Amino acid sequence: MKIAVRTICLGSGPFGSSQLERVLETCRDMGLDGVQMSPVELNPVDVSAKQRAAFRRKVEQMGMVITAVNAGPNLVDPSTIQQSLALVKSYMELSVDLGSGIVTGECKAKPPGLSDDEASSTLTSAAEALAAYGESTGACFAIEPGPTCFVSTPEGLLELCRRIDSPHFKVNYDPANVLRAGSDPAGGVRLLGHLIVHTHAKDARRYPDGTSREVRIGHGGVDFPRYLQALRDVGFEGFLTIEREHGEDRISDVREAKEYLSQLLASPTQA
C-alpha cells in the first residue's frame, strides 16, 4: 500500500494558482506517493486536454501520481439527478486523462419527504448509468460511505455493488465514516473485499450519545493496525489517501499521519 493525501485538505487552490503549486511541493517534500484532486482544484469545464496532460506530467515529475478525483453530487435526489450524472461523468473523463481512472463520491443524504424506495430506485439507476459510462471511458466510480448518507454502512455498499455488478462501480472506503455510522471499519473491509479500489485514511471518535467527530489519525476509534491488516488480508494494494477535514494545523496533522501510517506499513503483518 502507498500513502497519498487529498490536497484540498492542505489549503490548495484552483488550477494554475500559487496555492495549488505550494501544496504540491509540500506533498512532494513530505515524501507522499500520490495526491487526490478535488473540484475546487480541477474543473473539467475549465481545464483543457492539453492542460490536463501537463498537470499530470508535473505531478509525476515530482515523484507522485494522481490517485483519484472527487466529485460527489447527490445521487439519490430525483429532482437533480440528471445534472448530477452529467457532472460525475465529466469527472470520470477527467480522471482518465489524469491517469487514475477513479472518481470518488458519496451518494449524499436523502432529501426531506423522499421515500426510501424512491431514493433507492434513483440511486440504483444512477449507479447503473455511471457503470455504463465507465464501460465506455475506462473510468470507475468509487462510492464512499458517509455517516449522514442514504448508504452509510459496509452492508449497504455491498448490497448496492451487488445490484450493479460492474468493474466500473466499486468502493472508496473511509474507515472514519464507517465508524461514525456505527459500524466496524476492519469488519467492513473484510465484508467488501475486492470491491475496495481506493481509500481515505481518516480517524474519528464516536460518543455514547451517538454524536461523532473527525480527529487526527491515530487519536480516534479506528484501530489502524487491525484495519490495515484487514486491507492486507483482502489483497488491497492501493492508496491510503489521508483526509484531514478539520484542525488548526492540517499540514502538521497530515505529516504526522503520514509518518504514523508509514510505520504501520513497515511493521510485520499481524496474525
C-alpha positions in Angstrom: 0.0 0.0 0.0 1.0 3.6 -0.7 0.2 6.9 1.1 -1.4 9.9 -0.5 -3.4 13.0 0.5 -6.4 15.0 -0.6 -4.6 18.2 -1.5 -7.7 20.3 -0.8 -7.2 19.5 2.9 -3.9 21.4 2.8 -5.4 24.7 1.7 -5.0 24.2 -2.0 -6.5 26.4 -4.6 -7.8 26.4 -8.2 -5.9 25.1 -11.2 -2.9 27.4 -12.0 -2.9 29.1 -8.7 0.2 29.6 -6.4 -1.7 27.8 -3.6 -2.0 24.6 -5.6 1.6 24.8 -6.6 2.8 25.2 -3.0 0.6 22.4 -1.8 2.0 20.0 -4.4 5.5 21.0 -3.4 4.6 20.3 0.3 3.3 16.9 -0.7 6.5 16.1 -2.5 8.6 17.3 0.4 6.6 15.0 2.8 7.5 12.0 0.6 3.9 11.2 -0.3 3.3 8.8 -3.1 0.2 10.5 -4.6 -2.5 13.2 -4.4 -6.2 13.2 -4.9 -7.7 16.2 -6.6 -11.0 18.0 -5.9 -13.5 20.0 -7.9 -12.1 23.3 -6.4 -8.7 22.5 -7.9 -9.6 20.9 -11.3 -12.9 21.7 -13.0 -13.3 19.7 -16.3 -15.0 22.7 -17.9 -12.1 25.0 -17.2 -9.1 22.6 -17.8 -8.3 21.6 -21.4 -6.9 18.3 -22.6 -3.5 19.9 -23.0 -3.6 21.4 -19.5 -4.7 18.0 -18.0 -1.7 16.3 -19.7 0.7 19.0 -18.5 -0.6 18.8 -14.9 -0.3 15.0 -14.9 3.3 15.3 -16.1 4.1 17.9 -13.4 2.8 15.7 -10.6 4.7 12.7 -12.0 7.9 14.7 -12.3 7.5 15.4 -8.5 7.6 11.7 -7.9 3.9 11.3 -7.3 0.8 10.1 -9.1 -2.9 11.3 -9.1 -4.8 8.6 -7.1 -8.3 9.8 -7.9 -10.5 12.8 -8.3 -13.5 13.7 -6.2 -17.0 14.6 -7.4 -19.9 13.9 -5.1 -23.2 15.5 -6.1 -26.5 14.0 -4.7 -27.2 10.6 -6.4 -30.5 9.9 -4.5 -32.4 13.2 -5.3 -34.6 12.6 -8.4 -35.1 16.3 -8.9 -31.4 17.0 -9.6 -30.2 13.5 -10.8 -29.6 14.4 -14.5 -27.4 17.4 -13.6 -25.6 15.2 -11.0 -24.9 12.5 -13.6 -23.6 14.9 -16.1 -21.2 16.4 -13.6 -19.9 13.0 -12.4 -19.4 11.8 -16.0 -17.3 14.9 -16.7 -15.1 14.0 -13.8 -14.8 10.4 -14.9 -13.4 11.7 -18.2 -11.0 13.9 -16.3 -9.9 11.0 -14.1 -8.9 9.0 -17.2 -6.9 12.0 -18.6 -5.1 12.3 -15.3 -4.1 8.7 -15.2 -6.1 7.4 -12.3 -9.4 6.4 -13.8 -11.1 6.6 -10.4 -13.7 9.1 -9.2 -14.8 9.0 -5.6 -18.0 10.4 -4.1 -20.7 9.9 -1.6 -24.3 9.4 -2.6 -25.3 12.1 -0.1 -28.4 12.3 2.1 -32.0 11.6 1.2 -33.9 14.8 0.6 -36.8 15.5 3.1 -40.1 13.9 2.0 -38.5 11.4 -0.3 -39.3 7.7 0.5 -36.6 5.1 0.9 -38.0 3.3 -2.1 -37.7 6.4 -4.3 -34.2 7.1 -3.1 -33.1 3.5 -3.6 -34.5 3.5 -7.1 -32.9 6.8 -8.0 -29.5 5.7 -6.7 -29.6 2.3 -8.4 -30.5 3.9 -11.8 -27.7 6.5 -11.3 -25.2 3.8 -10.4 -26.1 1.8 -13.5 -25.7 4.8 -15.6 -22.2 5.6 -14.1 -21.2 1.9 -14.5 -22.2 2.0 -18.2 -20.3 5.3 -18.7 -17.3 3.7 -17.1 -17.5 0.9 -19.5 -17.2 3.3 -22.4 -14.5 5.5 -20.9 -12.5 3.1 -18.7 -13.2 5.0 -15.5 -14.5 3.7 -12.3 -16.9 5.4 -9.9 -16.0 4.5 -6.3 -18.9 5.2 -3.9 -17.9 6.3 -0.4 -19.9 5.7 2.8 -20.9 8.8 4.6 -22.3 9.0 8.2 -25.3 11.0 7.0 -25.7 9.5 3.6 -28.5 7.3 2.4 -26.0 4.5 2.1 -23.7 4.7 5.1 -22.7 1.1 6.1 -20.5 -1.6 4.5 -23.6 -3.8 4.3 -25.4 -1.1 2.3 -22.4 -0.6 0.0 -22.2 -4.4 -0.6 -25.9 -4.6 -1.5 -25.6 -1.8 -4.0 -22.5 -3.0 -5.6 -24.0 -6.5 -6.0 -27.0 -5.0 -7.7 -24.8 -3.1 -10.2 -22.3 -5.9 -10.6 -19.8 -3.9 -12.6 -16.0 -3.4 -12.5 -16.7 0.3 -13.1 -18.7 0.7 -9.9 -16.7 0.0 -6.7 -16.0 1.4 -3.3 -13.9 4.2 -1.9 -13.5 3.1 1.7 -13.4 5.6 4.6 -12.9 4.0 8.0 -13.8 7.1 9.9 -17.1 7.5 8.1 -17.8 3.8 8.7 -17.1 4.2 12.4 -19.2 7.3 12.6 -22.1 5.4 11.1 -21.8 2.8 13.8 -20.0 0.0 12.0 -16.6 -1.7 12.5 -14.0 -0.4 10.0 -12.0 -3.6 9.8 -15.1 -5.8 9.6 -16.4 -3.7 6.8 -13.1 -4.2 4.8 -13.5 -8.0 5.2 -17.1 -7.8 4.0 -16.4 -5.7 0.9 -13.0 -7.2 0.0 -12.1 -6.8 -3.7 -14.8 -4.1 -4.2 -12.4 -1.6 -2.5 -10.4 0.3 -5.1 -9.3 3.4 -3.1 -9.4 4.5 0.5 -9.4 7.6 2.6 -7.2 7.4 5.6 -9.1 9.2 8.3 -10.0 8.8 12.0 -12.9 9.7 14.2 -14.4 9.4 17.7 -18.0 8.2 18.3 -19.6 9.2 21.6 -22.2 7.4 23.7 -24.9 9.9 22.7 -24.5 9.0 19.1 -22.6 12.1 18.0 -19.2 11.8 16.4 -16.4 13.9 15.0 -13.2 13.6 12.9 -9.9 13.6 14.8 -6.2 13.2 13.9 -5.2 9.8 12.6 -4.2 7.5 15.5 -6.1 9.5 18.0 -9.6 8.2 17.4 -11.6 5.0 17.4 -10.3 3.4 14.2 -7.9 0.6 15.2 -5.4 1.2 12.4 -3.2 -1.8 12.9 -6.3 -4.1 12.7 -7.7 -2.0 9.9 -4.5 -2.2 7.8 -4.2 -5.9 8.4 -7.8 -6.4 7.1 -6.8 -4.5 3.9 -3.8 -6.7 3.5 -5.9 -9.8 4.0 -8.3 -8.9 1.2 -5.4 -8.1 -1.1 -5.7 -4.3 -1.3 -2.6 -2.7 -2.7 -3.8 0.7 -3.5 -3.7 4.1 -1.8 -4.3 5.2 1.8 -5.3 8.8 0.9 -5.1 11.0 4.0 -8.1 13.2 4.5 -8.0 15.8 7.3 -11.1 18.0 7.1 -10.7 19.9 10.4 -7.9 21.1 12.7 -5.9 24.3 13.1 -2.7 22.9 11.6 -3.7 20.4 9.0 -0.3 20.3 7.3 1.3 19.1 10.6 -1.6 16.7 11.1 -1.1 15.2 7.6 2.7 15.0 8.2 2.1 13.2 11.5 -0.5 10.8 9.8 2.0 10.0 7.0 4.7 9.0 9.5 2.2 7.0 11.6 0.9 5.1 8.6 4.4 4.6 7.2 5.5 3.0 10.5 2.5 0.7 10.5 3.1 -0.4 6.9 6.7 -1.1 7.7 5.8 -3.3 10.6 5.4 -7.1 10.3 1.9 -8.3 9.4 -0.4 -9.1 12.4 -1.8 -12.5 13.0 
